């Protein structure tokens, strides 16, 4: 089944552009810079609480789940002992609500908690818990690097977060698939652009085994991967010309010129550098950096130095990048 997917991303001061061998077993000095767009399917291993809603009852508005102590980011795994691996299973389990208390089992971080929730009856006669829910996420993003010896890859350069809560989505596996970029919404001040893709779920390229603040990681087999290039040490990165690899149309991966305008030697929130798009062709096609380009590898002096991660909301030609070493450390 194919469907048009929007690029992964969440807005804040800036916009996130949206197991085999463990990484510490890879003594890598070089990696293949990729730049290919892929479809991303991430599973949460349950249904995540994205927020709370108030049930309008005859006695006023209330949220039973919030009153019971549940929090945004909790992952519901069972209701009255009945497993709820996805939203459909949870809805099925809730159809039998009759007003009596229910036991809701949920994961919060590494802990498993049990909540006793008493449903509220809405004005239209339905028993509800007062929850907004999310089960998994899908979209498109860009693969940063690939190690042909181990099959390991890294993508996005940032984690996949829940849009409502801003928290890193709980992780229980996932896949990357082939995708075709079918449209581009150009970026403009205050209105970030995006790549629109047509993922092919029948073309599974690899599996995901980690969702971290510095990227998503897994194992894949890229038959058309290029040649490895050396990994730059942080002190080798300097101001001046560089380039990125990205897929912004049906023509495949292309190289575009950028300028490194600032380097953060003590990076916060994994920001290592600021870059400005200078390539006329990329500016004409996208207006600069858009959602879906996160993970685009950054090259300088023939070495892989990092990945594009954010775009400035006020200026689509500028954005941030994470250092390649931060991605490798997160994958370890």
C-alpha positions as CSV (number, residue, x, y, z in Angstrom):
1,X,0.0,0.0,0.0
2,X,1.4,3.4,-0.9
3,X,0.4,6.8,0.5
4,X,1.6,10.3,0.4
5,X,3.5,11.1,3.6
6,X,4.6,14.4,5.0
7,X,8.1,15.0,6.3
8,X,8.8,14.4,10.0
9,X,9.2,17.6,12.0
10,X,8.1,19.5,15.1
11,X,8.1,23.3,15.5
12,X,9.7,25.2,18.4
13,X,12.2,28.1,18.3
14,X,13.6,26.2,15.4
15,X,12.0,23.4,13.5
16,X,13.3,19.8,13.8
17,X,13.6,18.8,10.2
18,X,12.4,15.9,11.0
19,X,20.2,-4.8,16.2
20,X,22.9,-6.3,14.7
21,X,26.4,-5.3,15.9
22,X,26.4,-2.5,18.5
23,X,28.1,0.6,17.2
24,X,30.9,0.4,19.7
25,X,32.0,-2.8,18.0
26,X,32.6,-0.7,14.8
27,X,36.1,0.7,14.7
28,X,35.1,3.0,11.8
29,X,37.3,5.7,10.3
30,X,35.2,6.2,7.2
31,X,31.5,5.9,6.3
32,X,29.5,6.3,3.1
33,X,27.7,9.6,3.1
34,X,24.2,8.9,1.8
35,X,21.6,11.7,1.4
36,X,18.9,9.4,0.1
37,X,15.2,10.1,1.2
38,X,13.5,7.1,2.8
39,X,10.1,6.3,4.3
40,X,10.2,5.9,8.1
41,X,7.8,3.7,10.1
42,X,8.4,3.8,13.9
43,X,6.5,1.6,16.3
44,X,5.9,2.5,20.0
45,X,5.0,-0.9,21.4
46,X,1.7,0.3,22.8
47,X,-0.4,3.4,22.6
48,X,1.1,6.7,23.8
49,X,-0.7,9.3,25.8
50,X,-0.3,12.4,23.6
51,X,-2.5,14.6,25.8
52,X,-5.7,14.8,27.9
53,X,-9.2,16.0,27.1
54,X,-12.0,17.0,29.4
55,X,-15.2,14.9,29.3
56,X,-18.2,17.2,29.4
57,X,-20.5,15.5,32.0
58,X,-23.7,16.5,33.7
59,X,-21.6,17.5,36.7
60,X,-19.0,19.5,34.8
61,X,-15.8,18.8,32.8
62,X,-13.1,16.4,34.0
63,X,-10.4,14.1,32.7
64,X,-10.4,10.7,34.5
65,X,-7.0,9.7,33.2
66,X,-5.3,12.8,34.3
67,X,-7.1,12.6,37.7
68,X,-5.7,9.1,38.1
69,X,-2.1,10.3,37.7
70,X,-1.4,9.4,34.1
71,X,1.0,11.8,32.3
72,X,1.7,12.8,28.7
73,X,4.2,10.3,27.3
74,X,2.9,7.3,29.2
75,X,2.6,4.2,26.9
76,X,-0.6,2.2,27.5
77,X,0.2,-1.5,27.2
78,X,-3.0,-3.1,28.7
79,X,-6.5,-2.4,29.9
80,X,-7.9,-4.7,32.6
81,X,-5.1,-7.1,31.7
82,X,-6.0,-7.1,28.0
83,X,-3.0,-6.3,25.8
84,X,-3.2,-3.1,23.7
85,X,-0.3,-3.2,21.2
86,X,-2.0,-0.6,19.0
87,X,-4.8,2.0,18.9
88,X,-7.3,-0.5,17.4
89,X,-6.7,-2.9,20.2
90,X,-7.1,-0.2,22.8
91,X,-10.3,1.1,21.3
92,X,-11.6,-2.4,21.3
93,X,-10.7,-2.9,24.9
94,X,-12.5,0.4,25.8
95,X,-15.8,-0.5,24.1
96,X,-16.8,-2.5,27.2
97,X,-16.6,0.5,29.6
98,X,-19.7,0.6,31.8
99,X,-18.7,3.2,34.4
100,X,-16.8,1.0,36.8
101,X,-13.1,1.5,37.4
102,X,-10.6,0.0,34.9
103,X,-7.0,-0.9,35.5
104,X,-4.7,0.7,32.9
105,X,-1.2,-0.6,32.7
106,X,1.4,1.8,31.2
107,X,5.1,2.3,30.7
108,X,6.8,5.4,31.9
109,X,10.4,5.4,31.0
110,X,11.8,2.1,32.4
111,X,8.9,1.7,34.9
112,X,5.6,-0.2,34.5
113,X,2.7,1.5,36.4
114,X,-0.8,0.5,37.1
115,X,-3.6,3.2,37.2
116,X,-7.1,2.8,38.5
117,X,-9.2,5.0,36.3
118,X,-12.9,5.7,36.7
119,X,-14.5,6.6,33.4
120,X,-16.7,9.7,33.0
121,X,-20.0,9.7,31.3
122,X,-20.3,12.3,28.6
123,X,-23.5,14.3,27.9
124,X,-24.2,12.0,24.9
125,X,-24.0,8.9,27.2
126,X,-20.6,7.6,26.4
127,X,-18.1,6.5,29.0
128,X,-14.7,8.0,28.4
129,X,-11.2,8.3,29.9
130,X,-10.3,11.7,28.6
131,X,-7.2,10.8,26.5
132,X,-5.6,11.9,23.3
133,X,-3.7,8.9,21.9
134,X,-0.9,8.2,19.4
135,X,0.2,4.8,18.0
136,X,3.4,4.9,16.0
137,X,4.5,7.5,13.5
138,X,5.4,7.6,9.8
139,X,6.9,10.1,7.5
140,X,10.0,10.7,5.4
141,X,13.6,11.7,6.3
142,X,17.2,11.4,5.0
143,X,19.8,8.8,5.7
144,X,23.1,10.4,6.8
145,X,25.6,7.6,6.7
146,X,26.0,3.9,6.0
147,X,28.7,1.4,7.0
148,X,28.9,-1.3,4.3
149,X,30.9,-3.7,6.5
150,X,28.4,-3.9,9.2
151,X,25.2,-2.7,7.5
152,X,24.7,-0.1,10.2
153,X,23.2,3.3,9.2
154,X,22.2,6.6,10.9
155,X,19.5,9.0,9.8
156,X,17.8,12.3,10.7
157,X,20.4,13.6,13.1
158,X,17.6,14.2,15.7
159,X,15.1,12.0,17.4
160,X,11.5,11.4,16.4
161,X,9.3,13.3,18.9
162,X,5.6,13.4,19.7
163,X,4.2,16.6,18.1
164,X,1.9,17.4,21.0
165,X,4.2,16.6,24.0
166,X,7.6,17.3,22.3
167,X,8.9,14.1,24.1
168,X,11.0,11.5,22.4
169,X,8.6,8.8,21.2
170,X,8.9,5.5,23.0
171,X,10.6,2.9,20.7
172,X,9.7,-0.7,19.9
173,X,11.2,-1.2,16.5
174,X,10.5,0.1,13.0
175,X,11.5,0.1,9.4
176,X,12.8,2.3,6.6
177,X,11.5,1.9,3.1
178,X,12.1,3.2,-0.4
179,X,10.4,6.5,-1.2
180,X,10.0,8.9,-4.1
181,X,9.9,12.7,-3.5
182,X,6.9,13.8,-5.5
183,X,6.5,17.4,-4.4
184,X,8.3,20.2,-2.5
185,X,6.7,23.0,-0.5
186,X,9.2,25.8,-0.5
187,X,10.3,27.3,2.8
188,X,9.5,31.0,3.6
189,X,9.9,33.2,6.7
190,X,7.6,31.8,9.4
191,X,6.4,29.0,7.1
192,X,8.9,26.1,6.9
193,X,8.7,24.0,3.7
194,X,8.7,20.3,3.4
195,X,9.4,17.4,1.1
196,X,6.4,15.3,0.2
197,X,7.1,11.6,-0.5
198,X,5.5,8.5,-1.8
199,X,6.8,5.7,0.4
200,X,6.8,2.1,-0.9
201,X,6.1,-0.1,2.0
202,X,6.8,-3.1,-0.1
203,X,10.4,-2.0,-0.6
204,X,11.8,-2.5,2.9
205,X,15.4,-1.3,3.0
206,X,16.2,-2.0,6.7
207,X,15.1,-2.1,10.3
208,X,15.4,0.5,13.1
209,X,16.8,-0.4,16.5
210,X,17.2,3.0,18.1
211,X,15.5,6.4,18.4
212,X,17.7,8.9,20.2
213,X,18.1,12.7,20.5
214,X,20.9,12.5,17.9
215,X,19.2,10.4,15.3
216,X,17.6,7.1,14.5
217,X,19.8,4.0,13.8
218,X,19.5,0.5,12.4
219,X,20.6,-2.1,9.9
220,X,20.0,-1.9,6.2
221,X,21.3,-3.1,2.8
222,X,21.9,-0.3,0.3
223,X,23.0,-1.9,-2.9
224,X,23.8,1.3,-4.6
225,X,25.8,2.9,-1.8
226,X,28.9,4.9,-2.8
227,X,32.4,5.0,-1.5
228,X,33.3,5.7,2.1
229,X,34.9,9.0,3.0
230,X,36.9,9.8,6.1
231,X,35.2,10.9,9.3
232,X,36.3,14.4,10.4
233,X,37.4,15.1,14.0
234,X,35.5,18.0,15.5
235,X,38.6,20.2,15.5
236,X,39.0,19.7,11.7
237,X,35.7,21.5,11.0
238,X,36.1,25.2,10.1
239,X,34.2,28.2,8.8
240,X,33.8,28.4,5.1
241,X,32.5,26.4,2.1
242,X,31.0,22.9,2.5
243,X,28.3,20.9,0.8
244,X,25.4,18.7,1.7
245,X,23.9,15.6,0.0
246,X,20.1,15.6,-0.4
247,X,17.2,14.2,-2.4
248,X,14.7,17.0,-3.3
249,X,13.3,15.7,-6.5
250,X,13.0,12.5,-8.6
251,X,16.5,12.9,-9.9
252,X,18.0,11.2,-6.8
253,X,20.8,12.4,-4.5
254,X,22.6,15.5,-5.5
255,X,25.3,17.7,-3.9
256,X,24.6,21.3,-3.0
257,X,26.9,24.1,-1.8
258,X,26.5,25.6,1.7
259,X,28.6,27.9,3.9
260,X,29.6,27.0,7.5
261,X,29.0,30.3,9.3
262,X,29.3,29.3,13.0
263,X,30.8,26.5,15.0
264,X,29.7,25.7,18.5
265,X,32.7,24.3,20.3
266,X,30.5,23.7,23.4
267,X,27.3,22.7,21.6
268,X,23.9,22.8,23.3
269,X,21.1,20.5,22.3
270,X,23.5,18.7,20.0
271,X,23.9,21.7,17.8
272,X,27.5,21.7,16.4
273,X,27.3,24.2,13.6
274,X,25.2,26.7,11.7
275,X,25.1,26.6,7.9
276,X,23.7,28.8,5.1
277,X,22.5,27.3,1.8
278,X,24.3,29.1,-1.0
279,X,23.5,26.8,-3.9
280,X,21.3,28.6,-6.5
281,X,19.7,25.3,-7.7
282,X,18.7,24.2,-4.2
283,X,17.4,27.7,-3.3
284,X,15.3,27.7,-6.4
285,X,13.8,24.3,-5.7
286,X,13.2,24.4,-1.9
287,X,14.0,27.9,-0.7
288,X,16.7,26.4,1.5
289,X,16.3,23.8,4.2
290,X,12.9,22.1,4.5
291,X,11.4,19.3,6.5
292,X,12.5,15.9,5.2
293,X,16.1,17.1,4.6
294,X,17.1,16.4,8.2
295,X,19.9,13.9,8.1
296,X,21.4,15.3,4.9
297,X,25.1,14.6,5.3
298,X,27.4,17.6,5.5
299,X,30.8,17.3,3.8
300,X,33.9,19.5,4.1
301,X,37.4,19.0,2.7
302,X,36.4,15.5,1.5
303,X,35.3,14.4,5.0
304,X,32.0,13.7,6.6
305,X,31.5,16.3,9.4
306,X,27.8,16.0,10.4
307,X,24.2,16.2,9.3
308,X,21.5,18.9,8.8
309,X,19.0,18.8,11.6
310,X,17.1,22.1,12.0
311,X,15.9,25.1,9.9
312,X,15.5,28.6,11.3
313,X,11.8,29.5,11.3
314,X,12.7,33.1,10.4
315,X,15.1,32.2,7.5
316,X,14.8,29.0,5.5
317,X,18.2,29.5,4.0
318,X,19.9,28.9,7.4
319,X,19.9,26.0,9.8
320,X,21.8,23.9,12.2
321,X,23.8,20.7,12.0
322,X,24.9,18.0,14.4
323,X,28.5,16.7,14.5
324,X,29.1,13.3,13.1
325,X,30.8,12.2,16.3
326,X,27.6,13.0,18.3
327,X,25.7,10.7,16.0
328,X,28.2,7.9,16.3
329,X,28.2,8.3,20.1
330,X,24.4,8.0,20.2
331,X,24.5,4.9,18.1
332,X,26.9,3.2,20.4
